[in-house]
Amino acid sequence: MVTSKKKVTESIVKARADLEQALSDLEHLPVFESGEIAFAAHALANFLTVIRGTVELLLISLKDYRGTQVWTKLEGLLHATTLMMHTVNQLMNTSATAEIKLVYEPVDLVHLARRLCDYYRRLAKEKQIRIVFNSREVPAAWTDRVAVAAVLDNFMSNAVKYSPPNKKILVRVTVESQHVVCGVQDEGPGLSREDQARLFQKGARLGAVPTGGEPSTGYGLAVAKELVDKLGGEIWCESELGQGARFCFRLPMAPGHSPVSPPSGEKLRD
């Protein structure tokens, strides 16, 4: 019993630390104007993710209290958080991005991609999908932190959403000349030429179907393209039907950051 209480205490302490970190991150986010709904929605999604992860952690730690009021209230909080995330996702996918003001700064895409991989591993595990991250030294990109996080989150979400069970997702961050490139490659159904021609159009419904019954609005990639275009970058997809897909974006390197030669060997984390 003492051991169980110790585990619960440790879990709550960790959850509190995560929430405090989220509040600290909030202070460094750019100030949103009334028209910047899409960016505000992405910021809210980040903190809802922290809350949901904390509740899931507590439910695991308090499994011996199943059926009690504590467990019931935590399940209710988890359900409410899920509903809020669904609403926020709709805002992200349907809000116009024309009036968004971007705040440029050096952004470590390796760190950002690693954090997203850590989060999506929990979701991927439910479908027995393995996420592999290619970690290497790469210069900072000159970009807006919230915007690029939204683009990468869309790539990761789609990769998990459309990958069949027992497959792998490979995430790479590399450097090409004066640009930083991030790619997410899956082993899903791939895309036909017809689908690729409509890939970044708003509301486009493609042939691929989510393998776990997840919702799809058809706006995510269109918003991602608008954001990358505004960031002065390039977005594209490499795919063959039945051979999976690789979604990539390229952004300018931050001023004063020199290109880094790729190491002789790759360090993979999964």
Beta strands, then each sheet from edge to edge (+ up, - down):
strand 1: 104-107
strand 2: 130-135
strand 3: 141-144
strand 4: 168-176
strand 5: 179-185
strand 6: 234-239
strand 7: 245-252
strand 8: 267-269
sheet 1: 1+ 3-
sheet 2: 6+ 7- 5+ 4- 2- 8+
end
